[in-house]
Amino acid sequence: MSFSRRTLIKTAALAVPASFALPHIRVEAAAKFALKYGNNLPLSHPLNVRSAEAADAIRKATNGEIDIKIFPNNQLGGDTDMLNQVRSGAIDFFTPSAFVISTLVPAAPINAVGFAFPSYDKVWAAMDGDLGAFIGAQIEKTGLHLMRKVWDNGFRQLTTGSKQVNLPEDLAGMKIRVPVSQFSISLFESLGAAPTSMQFSEVYTALQTKIVDAQENPLPILQTAKLYEVQKYCTLTNHMWDGFLFIASGKTWKRLPEDMRKIVEDNLNASGVKQREDIAKLNDSLQAELEAKGMVFNRPDPAPFREVLKKKGFYAQWHEKFGDDAWSRLEKYVGKLG
């Protein structure tokens, strides 16, 4: 079969792209909003497991336009550093406890009034209700945004390296690490202890070197931070309930389109509820697990501790500091205090 010169030229021209074209390389577009979330807990803690789940869901729901990168375990600094960074917009999300943010929002730790909440049903009724709404409104006044569902840190328990605590007098003079919060200092001073504030990142070493003898945190943190390696006794006081306030930088929140803000908030709130369930399951199993690692547990009667706080004027002092509005919202759920 013969071909004309014109046919050959046309055929060759069509063949060039097929034989010499560069291979197709798919380049994934960078996220329109690359956001940073910092916290002070190990990657294995339910807070980080569920926040990673939320970040994935947000990425998918926004077609990759929002990409939240998690920086766990104090990678971005201690709690005070991260609070300053989220205020300035250097990081976009942070989950402080009420104690950490109390330097900025004095009423925030009202949820942690000593021996106030008897159970989780009262906690969630208050935090999803009027008390949580009050705390959120106070935080918003600082230029930060609080997600509506507070995540669970848990009821705080007391651990010591030298002796078991059964009565308030067992705390006399005990050097105990507490968060950087006047509220925590006030509680343990009222109970006769010698509290010392320090960042959570310093706690393990401080216990190991006997700078302090005791600390107080929820059971999941004893496990994930391996505090059982440097503490022998755990007293199940349930002396206060503490949550993680999932806050966003106001600068970040304002620059996100409204539809994306809804996606972020909805997913973080949904994951927060799941994280609450995770902590509840952990609490059911952790005592046995920590006992197997050598910790010795006891559960004292809270009544003598509450009576000491009442006599020392702890409840009256903090009622005055928090104000009637906040205090009445707390007592709506837990009954009369002091």
Secondary structure, 3 states (H helix, E strand, C coil): CCCCHHHHHHHHHHHHHHHHCCCCCCCCCCCCEEEEEECCCCCCCHHHHHHHHHHHHHHHHCCCCEEEEEECCCCCCCHHHHHHHHHHCCCCEECCEHHHHCCCCCCHHHHHCCCCCCCHHHHHHHHCCHHHHHHHHHHHCCCCEECCCCEEEEEEEEEECCCCCCCHHHHCCCEEEECCCHHHHHHHHHCCCEEEECCHHHHHHHHHCCCCCEEEECHHHHHHCCHHHCCCEEEEEEEEEEEECCEECHHHHHHCCHHHHHHHHHHHHHHHHHHHHHHHHHHHHHHHHHHHCCCEEECCCCHHHHHHHHHCCHHHHHHHHHCHHHHHHHHHHHCCCC
